[in-house]
Amino acid sequence: MTTPAILTMIIAQGTIISLAVYFFYRVLTTPPKEEPDSFSENDDEPR
């Protein structure tokens, strides 16, 4: 392999790996959304 090909391969793989790590970190550290409780919202409605 020539030097430009090796550099291109290393840069491409480094970019893909760093993006994957970044988004995986974001998924693990994002707090969960507060979803409304369907039972507590319907307490005042007659059955």
Secondary structure as UniProt FT lines:
FT   HELIX           3..29
FT   HELIX           38..41
FT   TURN            42..44
//
